[in-house]
Amino acid sequence: MGTNNIKLSIIIPYFETYELTNQLLKHLSIQQTTEVEIILIDDGCEEYRFDSFSNIVVIHQDNIGVAKSRNKGIGIADGKYIAFIDCDDMITMDYVDTLLNAIDTYDTDVINFNWYDMTTHEEYRKPHNPAPWKAIYKKETIPRFSEDYEYGHEDVPFQGEIDSGKYTITYLDKLLYFYNSNREGSLFWKKTHK
């Protein structure tokens, strides 16, 4: 943080998914460059410190929820663009390189890409869902997440703002993200098992 040459800030709110998050951070750490910062926001867990990742900034805080954690990440990020990754999901091995190339090629507010649902085994092209991890967002224009919702619904007003017509959007026909949609205990699982 505090570096001017950062093109991409990757924000990962973390809560009680150590093994999956550790694997995700290994994938990201291998792809790390001086143009990328990785910000993991430990939302009140602190039982694992992720000390082995010297190139990842870990912010410890009291449990405040995913919306406030993402907003906090946006506030401290130095990147020209912001990416969000859920702590129990996974990315492709060319995730960072592909997004850095896209940032160099396009100057739009939002850059969308394809994702794969690990439960249904389907790839979603030109994806239209409210999840913020399906795109990267220019920091100077990114909206903030509503902090008055629970169980992932904060994504809906965020996406509504993106769809308002005020933002320029580019689509990459490239699979970059693996969504762990039905992990027991995840926000999606809690929404469907209430």
MISE-647190 format. One line per 10 residues: number of its first residue (from 1); their letters; for each residue x, y, z of N, C-alpha, C. Coordinates in pm, 1 decimal, always signed. Atoms other than C-alpha are relative to their C-alpha. Example, Ala and Ser with C-alpha at 12.3 -4.5 7.8 and 13.67 -1.06 7.14 Angstrom:
2
1> AS> +89.0,-119.0,+0.0,+1230.0,-450.0,+780.0,+90.0,+120.0,+0.0 ~ -82.0,-119.0,-6.0,+1367.0,-106.0,+714.0,-77.0,+109.0,+73.0
This chain:
194
1> MGTNNIKLSI> +84.0,-117.4,+0.0,+0.0,+0.0,+0.0,+88.4,+123.6,+0.0 ~ -77.5,-122.2,+8.5,+121.5,+350.9,-75.6,+91.4,+6.4,-120.6 ~ -83.6,+4.3,+118.8,+281.3,+260.4,-409.6,-79.4,+47.0,-120.7 ~ +72.1,-62.0,+111.5,+190.5,+455.6,-723.8,-11.4,-87.8,-123.6 ~ +2.5,+79.8,+122.8,+259.0,+182.8,-980.9,-94.5,-119.6,+8.7 ~ +93.8,+111.8,-14.9,-14.7,-51.6,-856.5,-113.8,+15.3,-100.9 ~ +110.0,-0.2,+97.0,-255.5,-137.0,-1137.8,-123.8,-71.3,+53.5 ~ +111.6,+83.0,-44.4,-469.7,-393.1,-955.7,+11.7,-27.6,+149.2 ~ +10.9,+35.3,-141.7,-573.8,-421.6,-591.4,-102.3,-111.8,+12.9 ~ +88.6,+114.5,-18.7,-723.0,-759.5,-500.7,-41.0,-4.2,+146.6
11> IIPYFETYEL> +53.3,-6.6,-135.7,-946.6,-745.7,-193.8,-69.5,-131.7,+32.9 ~ +55.0,+129.1,-42.3,-1029.4,-1068.4,-8.3,-47.9,+11.0,+144.0 ~ +50.0,+9.0,-137.4,-1257.7,-1051.7,+295.7,+9.7,-145.3,+47.4 ~ -24.2,+135.9,-49.7,-1164.0,-1353.4,+509.5,-83.2,-27.6,+125.1 ~ +71.4,+42.4,-119.4,-1384.5,-1541.1,+754.3,-10.0,-152.2,+3.6 ~ +13.0,+142.0,-35.4,-1330.8,-1899.8,+879.8,+5.8,-98.4,-116.2 ~ -16.9,+96.5,+109.9,-1220.8,-2072.9,+557.5,+149.4,-22.9,-23.8 ~ -146.3,-1.7,+7.4,-851.8,-2126.4,+631.6,+56.8,-84.7,-112.9 ~ -61.2,+88.5,+100.1,-772.4,-2425.6,+408.4,-24.4,+50.7,-141.6 ~ +31.3,-50.7,+133.8,-952.9,-2285.9,+104.3,+71.9,+131.6,-27.2
21> TNQLLKHLSI> -65.9,-129.8,+17.5,-811.8,-1936.8,+158.4,+149.6,-17.3,-16.3 ~ -143.2,+26.7,+12.3,-460.5,-2073.1,+202.1,+34.0,-44.8,-142.1 ~ -21.6,+43.7,+139.0,-488.8,-2248.7,-136.7,-14.1,+116.7,-97.2 ~ +19.2,-117.9,+84.4,-623.7,-1931.6,-296.4,+122.0,+91.9,+6.5 ~ -115.0,-89.3,-15.0,-336.9,-1725.4,-155.2,+125.4,-58.3,-63.2 ~ -113.3,+63.4,+69.1,-83.0,-1978.6,-285.3,-7.6,+28.3,-149.9 ~ +19.1,-29.1,+142.7,-229.1,-1935.5,-635.3,+31.2,+146.5,-31.2 ~ -22.9,-142.8,+22.4,-223.3,-1556.8,-604.1,+145.4,+38.3,+22.0 ~ -138.2,-33.5,-32.3,+122.8,-1544.1,-449.3,+93.0,-33.2,-115.8 ~ -79.4,+38.7,+117.0,+268.4,-1725.8,-748.3,-14.8,+102.6,-112.1
31> QQTTEVEIIL> +28.8,-94.9,+107.7,+107.7,-1469.3,-980.9,+36.5,+143.8,+35.7 ~ -23.4,-135.6,-49.2,+207.9,-1166.0,-773.0,+106.9,+72.2,-80.1 ~ -97.9,-86.3,+64.3,+388.8,-879.7,-948.2,+3.9,+131.9,+76.5 ~ -8.5,-131.1,-65.8,+492.8,-529.5,-842.6,-116.5,+90.6,-37.7 ~ +115.4,-79.5,+43.1,+181.1,-400.0,-1022.6,-129.0,-41.2,+69.6 ~ +117.4,+55.7,-65.9,-55.2,-593.5,-795.5,+20.2,+2.6,+151.1 ~ -1.3,+16.1,-144.9,-138.2,-567.2,-427.0,-115.7,-90.0,+39.3 ~ +100.6,+91.7,-50.4,-329.6,-833.8,-239.1,-29.5,+39.7,+143.5 ~ +41.8,-44.8,-132.7,-528.0,-716.6,+63.7,-100.6,-100.4,+54.0 ~ +88.4,+94.5,-65.5,-676.3,-985.5,+285.9,-50.7,+64.6,+128.7
41> IDDGCEEYRF> +59.3,-64.1,-117.1,-916.1,-844.4,+544.3,-58.4,-108.2,+89.7 ~ +40.2,+101.7,-96.5,-944.8,-1082.0,+838.9,-111.8,+57.2,+85.2 ~ +119.2,-58.1,-62.2,-1296.0,-1014.2,+960.3,-30.1,-65.5,+134.9 ~ +26.0,+42.8,-136.5,-1260.9,-1103.6,+1325.6,+39.4,-141.5,+34.0 ~ -39.3,+138.3,-30.0,-1104.1,-1450.7,+1305.6,+133.0,-3.5,+76.4 ~ -134.5,-11.5,-55.5,-730.1,-1407.5,+1368.5,+56.5,-131.2,+53.7 ~ -58.5,+125.2,-46.4,-684.5,-1776.9,+1448.4,+113.0,-45.7,-92.1 ~ -107.5,+27.0,+94.0,-463.9,-1800.0,+1139.7,+53.1,+133.0,-50.0 ~ -60.6,-128.8,+31.8,-218.3,-1528.2,+1046.4,+49.6,+10.2,-144.7 ~ -48.9,-2.2,+137.7,-110.8,-1624.6,+691.9,+137.7,+66.6,-8.7
51> DSFSNIVVIH> -131.0,-65.7,-6.3,+242.2,-1515.7,+792.5,+95.1,-43.9,-110.6 ~ -93.2,+50.1,+101.5,+406.7,-1723.5,+521.4,-8.3,+79.1,-130.7 ~ +16.9,-77.2,+121.9,+279.8,-1483.5,+252.9,+50.9,+142.6,+22.0 ~ -61.3,-130.9,-26.8,+518.4,-1188.5,+272.5,-49.7,+107.8,-96.1 ~ +45.0,-97.5,+99.8,+366.7,-1023.7,-36.2,-150.0,+26.6,+7.4 ~ +143.0,-20.5,-17.7,+11.6,-1013.2,+99.4,-22.4,+81.8,+126.5 ~ +31.3,-83.7,-115.2,-115.6,-739.0,+328.4,-121.8,-58.8,+71.0 ~ +111.3,+52.9,-79.3,-334.4,-878.5,+608.7,-44.5,+106.9,+99.0 ~ +59.1,-97.5,-90.8,-565.3,-637.7,+790.7,-88.5,-75.0,+98.5 ~ +83.0,+63.7,-102.5,-706.8,-767.9,+1121.1,-99.3,+101.8,+55.0
61> QDNIGVAKSR> +102.6,-90.1,-50.6,-1031.2,-620.1,+1248.1,-105.0,-80.9,+75.6 ~ +115.7,+65.7,-59.9,-1336.4,-697.1,+1459.1,-96.2,-39.7,-110.9 ~ +94.9,+47.3,+100.2,-1611.7,-882.4,+1274.6,-101.5,+108.8,-34.5 ~ +91.3,-106.4,+43.7,-1799.1,-619.1,+1071.9,-80.2,-39.7,-123.6 ~ +76.3,+46.1,+115.3,-1927.4,-821.9,+775.2,+68.4,+29.8,-132.1 ~ -66.7,-5.2,+130.2,-1840.0,-855.1,+408.8,-13.3,+136.3,-68.2 ~ +18.2,-129.3,+66.9,-1986.3,-524.1,+285.6,+95.4,+104.4,+56.2 ~ -90.6,-96.6,-62.1,-1794.9,-311.4,+536.1,+145.1,-36.7,-26.0 ~ -137.4,+43.2,+28.8,-1482.5,-520.5,+477.7,+41.2,+38.6,-141.9 ~ -31.3,-40.7,+137.7,-1499.9,-463.6,+101.7,+17.4,+150.8,-9.7
71> NKGIGIADGK> -12.8,-146.4,+3.4,-1557.5,-91.1,+153.2,+130.1,+45.8,+64.6 ~ -127.3,-32.5,-64.8,-1262.2,-78.1,+391.1,+115.4,-27.7,-95.9 ~ -103.4,+34.4,+97.4,-1049.7,-253.5,+128.7,+10.2,+102.3,-111.4 ~ -0.1,-103.3,+104.7,-1154.5,-4.1,-138.7,+67.9,+126.2,+51.9 ~ -54.6,-122.3,-57.1,-1060.4,+279.7,+94.7,+150.7,+0.5,+13.5 ~ -145.3,+4.9,-19.1,-704.1,+159.2,+152.1,+75.4,-45.9,-123.9 ~ -64.7,+52.1,+120.2,-635.8,+16.2,-194.7,+68.1,+110.5,-80.0 ~ -75.3,-93.4,+83.5,-379.2,+186.0,-418.7,-14.1,-27.0,-149.6 ~ +6.0,+38.6,+139.9,-464.3,+11.5,-745.4,-89.0,+89.3,-84.3 ~ +87.4,-69.7,+95.0,-608.8,+175.3,-1054.1,-133.3,-72.6,-10.0
81> YIAFIDCDDM> +120.1,+83.0,+2.7,-858.4,-114.5,-1057.7,-7.8,-83.8,+126.8 ~ +28.9,+81.6,-117.2,-1017.8,-315.7,-778.3,-59.7,-133.2,-44.8 ~ +59.3,+133.1,+19.3,-1084.9,-691.5,-785.6,-43.6,-52.7,+135.9 ~ +45.8,+65.6,-121.7,-1280.5,-888.7,-526.8,+5.2,-150.5,-20.8 ~ +3.1,+145.7,+2.2,-1227.6,-1255.4,-449.7,-58.7,-45.6,+132.2 ~ +52.1,+58.6,-122.4,-1436.2,-1449.7,-199.0,+102.2,-100.5,+52.9 ~ -108.2,+77.7,-60.6,-1211.3,-1634.6,+46.0,-13.1,-150.7,-18.3 ~ +16.1,+143.6,+22.0,-1356.3,-1978.4,-38.7,-5.4,-36.2,-148.6 ~ +0.1,+24.0,+144.7,-1330.8,-1943.4,-418.5,+141.9,-18.8,-51.9 ~ -131.0,+21.3,+61.3,-1043.1,-1997.7,-664.1,+6.4,+76.0,-131.4
91> ITMDYVDTLL> -21.3,-70.0,+127.1,-892.8,-1822.3,-965.1,+89.2,-85.9,-90.7 ~ -85.6,+71.1,+94.3,-716.4,-1946.5,-1277.5,+144.2,+44.9,+18.5 ~ -141.9,-32.7,-14.2,-338.4,-1946.2,-1301.2,+41.4,+118.3,-86.3 ~ -30.6,-119.7,+79.1,-353.3,-1663.0,-1556.9,-90.9,+117.5,+37.1 ~ +91.3,-104.9,-46.3,-600.4,-1449.1,-1359.3,+68.0,+136.0,+2.0 ~ -68.3,-129.7,-15.0,-353.1,-1173.5,-1271.8,+52.8,+49.9,-133.0 ~ -59.4,-42.5,+127.3,-171.0,-1165.9,-1606.2,-107.0,+46.3,-98.0 ~ +108.9,-37.2,+90.7,-497.6,-1155.9,-1802.1,-59.6,+135.0,+37.6 ~ +60.5,-125.9,-43.3,-637.8,-872.2,-1591.2,+95.9,+117.7,-16.4 ~ -96.6,-107.8,+24.4,-316.5,-668.2,-1609.7,+3.0,+38.2,-147.7
101> NAIDTYDTDV> +5.8,-28.4,+144.2,-324.2,-700.7,-1989.3,-127.5,+75.2,-36.4 ~ +126.8,-68.4,+26.8,-690.0,-594.5,-1990.8,+5.5,+144.9,+47.4 ~ -14.2,-136.7,-50.8,-609.0,-289.8,-1778.0,+83.8,+84.1,-95.9 ~ -84.1,-72.0,+96.1,-337.3,-193.4,-2027.7,-72.1,+25.3,-131.6 ~ +68.4,-7.4,+129.3,-575.2,-245.2,-2321.0,-123.5,+89.2,+3.4 ~ +127.5,-70.7,-8.5,-901.2,-92.0,-2200.5,+6.3,+108.1,+107.5 ~ +7.8,-105.4,-100.8,-989.1,+219.5,-2003.9,-145.5,+19.7,+41.1 ~ +140.9,-6.5,-38.3,-1344.2,+132.3,-1904.0,-14.2,-10.4,+151.7 ~ +24.7,+4.2,-144.0,-1500.8,+152.4,-1559.3,-5.5,-142.2,+54.6 ~ +19.8,+139.1,-42.5,-1576.4,-219.9,-1544.3,+51.5,-92.7,-109.2
111> INFNWYDMTT> -43.1,+104.2,+93.3,-1412.1,-523.5,-1706.3,-53.5,-132.3,+52.4 ~ +62.0,+127.6,-37.9,-1626.1,-841.2,-1686.2,+75.0,-116.5,-62.4 ~ -60.0,+122.2,+54.9,-1502.9,-1197.2,-1742.2,-86.8,-119.6,+37.1 ~ +78.3,+121.2,-22.4,-1635.2,-1554.6,-1737.7,+35.1,-64.6,+133.4 ~ -24.8,+74.2,-123.1,-1670.6,-1771.0,-1429.1,-62.5,-138.1,-8.7 ~ +40.8,+140.1,+0.0,-1726.9,-2137.5,-1349.4,-56.8,-35.3,+136.6 ~ +62.6,+43.1,-124.9,-1964.0,-2278.2,-1086.5,+48.0,-141.8,+31.7 ~ -57.7,+130.1,-35.0,-1786.1,-2565.5,-909.0,-104.4,-100.1,+48.7 ~ +106.7,+91.0,-41.2,-2117.5,-2711.8,-789.3,-76.9,-52.5,-120.4 ~ +78.4,+40.8,+116.9,-2312.2,-2715.5,-1116.3,+86.5,-39.6,-119.1
121> HEEYRKPHNP> -95.6,+28.6,+108.4,-2000.5,-2753.0,-1336.8,-38.5,+69.3,-130.6 ~ +36.9,-81.1,+116.3,-2119.5,-2479.7,-1568.1,+88.5,+123.7,-7.9 ~ -70.6,-126.2,+22.5,-1923.1,-2194.2,-1721.9,-101.7,+105.7,-41.7 ~ +90.6,-109.7,+31.1,-2103.1,-1861.7,-1737.4,+73.9,+105.0,-81.1 ~ -57.4,-99.1,+90.0,-2018.6,-1637.2,-2032.0,-90.2,+122.9,-1.3 ~ +72.7,-126.9,-10.9,-2121.4,-1272.4,-2039.4,-88.1,-4.6,+124.4 ~ +79.7,+27.8,-119.4,-2228.5,-1333.9,-1681.7,-74.7,+121.7,+50.8 ~ +78.4,-106.3,-61.7,-2507.0,-1128.1,-1536.7,-54.4,-52.8,+131.8 ~ +46.1,+28.8,-135.7,-2535.4,-1181.7,-1165.2,+58.1,+109.4,+88.9 ~ -44.8,-112.9,-80.7,-2479.6,-946.1,-873.0,+136.5,-18.0,+65.9
131> APWKAIYKKE> -127.1,+24.1,-69.2,-2154.2,-1104.2,-750.3,+109.5,+94.6,-51.2 ~ -101.7,-96.2,+45.0,-1873.6,-843.9,-757.0,+128.0,-64.5,-50.4 ~ -124.1,+65.1,+39.7,-1601.3,-1103.0,-820.4,+5.4,-35.5,-148.9 ~ +2.1,+34.7,+142.8,-1704.1,-1148.4,-1185.9,+58.7,+110.4,-87.8 ~ -51.2,-115.4,+74.4,-1535.8,-819.7,-1284.8,+106.2,+70.5,+83.4 ~ -82.5,-95.6,-72.9,-1278.1,-560.2,-1192.7,-56.0,+139.2,-27.7 ~ +66.0,-130.3,+1.5,-1370.1,-197.8,-1131.0,+103.8,+110.7,+17.4 ~ -89.9,-114.1,-13.8,-1187.8,+130.5,-1179.6,-23.1,+65.3,+136.3 ~ +15.3,-50.0,-136.7,-1119.2,+264.7,-831.1,-65.0,+137.9,+4.8 ~ +52.0,-137.1,-7.2,-1203.6,+626.0,-913.1,-149.8,+8.9,-24.0
141> TIPRFSEDYE> +144.3,-3.6,+26.9,-1558.7,+532.2,-1019.0,-79.4,-108.7,+71.3 ~ +70.9,+113.8,-59.9,-1643.1,+218.6,-815.6,-100.8,+47.2,+106.1 ~ +95.1,-32.6,-108.1,-1961.5,+244.2,-605.8,+38.7,-74.9,+126.8 ~ -23.7,+70.2,-126.3,-1956.3,+139.0,-241.4,-114.1,-99.2,+24.4 ~ +98.9,+102.0,-33.4,-2141.5,-159.1,-98.8,-92.8,+50.4,+109.5 ~ +95.5,-33.6,-104.5,-2457.2,-106.4,+102.6,+32.8,-82.4,+124.1 ~ -37.8,+67.9,-124.1,-2380.3,-193.1,+465.1,-120.7,-38.1,+84.3 ~ +123.3,+28.4,-73.2,-2744.0,-250.5,+565.3,-60.9,-135.4,-34.0 ~ +53.3,+129.4,+42.3,-2783.2,-600.1,+415.3,+81.8,-111.7,+62.4 ~ -73.3,+115.9,-48.9,-2685.3,-948.0,+533.3,-10.0,-112.7,-101.2
151> YGHEDVPFQG> +0.4,+120.2,+82.8,-2613.8,-1285.6,+370.2,+20.1,+28.3,-148.5 ~ -38.3,-20.7,+138.1,-2469.4,-1142.9,+50.8,-89.8,+91.2,-80.0 ~ +90.7,-84.7,+76.7,-2760.2,-919.3,-50.7,+59.2,+138.0,-29.0 ~ -63.8,-129.1,+27.5,-2524.8,-619.4,-42.8,+50.0,+7.7,-144.6 ~ -43.1,+2.6,+139.9,-2418.3,-729.5,-392.0,-106.8,+54.6,-94.2 ~ +109.7,-37.5,+89.6,-2761.8,-649.3,-538.1,-2.1,+150.6,-27.5 ~ -4.3,-143.3,+31.8,-2761.4,-267.3,-495.3,+131.4,+42.4,-65.6 ~ -128.0,-28.6,+66.0,-2392.3,-263.4,-594.5,-12.0,-25.1,-149.8 ~ +15.7,+32.7,+142.0,-2473.6,-438.8,-923.5,-103.8,+89.8,-65.0 ~ +99.2,-92.4,+54.2,-2779.7,-219.6,-969.5,+62.4,+132.1,-38.7
161> EIDSGKYTIT> -71.3,-123.4,+32.7,-2553.6,+83.8,-959.4,+86.5,-18.9,-124.3 ~ -82.9,+28.4,+118.2,-2314.7,-77.0,-1210.7,-86.4,-4.1,-125.8 ~ +90.2,+12.9,+114.7,-2612.3,-148.4,-1440.7,-78.5,+127.5,-30.9 ~ +80.1,-122.1,+12.6,-2744.7,+208.2,-1412.8,+21.7,+75.5,-131.2 ~ -30.5,-69.7,+125.1,-2590.5,+315.1,-1745.3,+104.9,+108.4,+15.9 ~ -100.6,-104.0,-24.7,-2338.4,+551.3,-1584.0,+142.3,-50.6,-19.4 ~ -133.0,+59.9,+2.8,-2045.7,+308.6,-1623.3,+28.5,-61.7,-136.8 ~ -42.8,+67.1,+122.6,-1851.7,+196.3,-1930.2,+48.1,-139.4,+36.1 ~ -25.9,+140.6,-33.4,-1817.6,-182.5,-1942.4,+62.9,-71.2,-118.8 ~ -64.3,+86.4,+99.0,-1584.6,-416.7,-2132.6,-18.4,-145.0,+43.9
171> YLDKLLYFYN> +15.5,+142.1,-30.0,-1636.2,-793.1,-2156.3,+116.1,-77.6,-58.1 ~ -104.0,+92.4,+45.4,-1347.9,-1043.0,-2176.6,-60.9,-139.1,-8.4 ~ +50.3,+137.1,+14.8,-1451.8,-1381.8,-2314.3,+108.9,-95.5,+47.2 ~ -110.6,+75.1,-58.4,-1212.3,-1553.9,-2077.3,-42.7,-49.6,+138.0 ~ +30.1,+57.5,-130.3,-1266.1,-1791.1,-1783.9,+112.8,+32.8,+97.3 ~ -101.7,-39.6,-97.5,-1085.1,-1649.0,-1479.5,-34.6,-37.4,+144.1 ~ +43.9,+13.1,-138.7,-1286.4,-1738.6,-1168.5,-79.1,-128.5,+21.2 ~ +72.1,+120.6,-38.5,-1411.9,-2054.0,-994.7,-79.0,+28.9,+127.8 ~ +90.9,-33.1,-109.1,-1712.9,-2001.1,-768.7,-39.4,-126.6,+75.8 ~ +31.9,+113.6,-86.3,-1757.3,-2242.8,-476.5,-140.3,+21.4,+56.6
181> SNREGSLFWK> +134.8,-51.7,-25.9,-2131.9,-2191.8,-477.8,-73.6,-64.5,+115.8 ~ +84.8,+67.0,-99.0,-2261.9,-2447.9,-233.1,+81.5,-57.6,+115.2 ~ -77.6,+44.7,-115.2,-1992.7,-2482.3,+33.5,-82.7,+19.6,+126.7 ~ +76.6,-11.2,-124.2,-2160.4,-2555.6,+367.2,+56.3,+112.2,+86.2 ~ -42.4,-113.1,-81.6,-2148.1,-2240.9,+577.3,+24.4,+127.5,-78.3 ~ -20.6,-119.5,+80.8,-2098.9,-2002.9,+284.3,-123.9,+88.4,+4.8 ~ +114.8,-90.1,+1.6,-2323.4,-1698.2,+241.9,-113.2,-56.4,-85.7 ~ +102.8,+58.4,+87.5,-2503.6,-1868.9,-48.6,-69.8,-116.0,+70.7 ~ +56.5,+115.5,-71.6,-2551.7,-2185.8,+158.2,-92.7,+47.1,+110.0 ~ +84.5,-51.6,-107.1,-2688.6,-1983.2,+450.9,-130.6,+57.8,-55.3
191> KTHK> +122.1,-55.5,+59.5,-2932.0,-1802.5,+219.3,-98.8,-108.4,-38.7 ~ +87.7,+105.8,+49.8,-3066.9,-2132.0,+83.6,-37.6,-101.3,+107.7 ~ +28.8,+95.0,-107.2,-3076.5,-2316.0,+418.8,-58.3,+69.8,+122.9 ~ +61.4,-70.9,-112.5,-3256.5,-2058.5,+635.9,-131.2,-67.4,+38.9
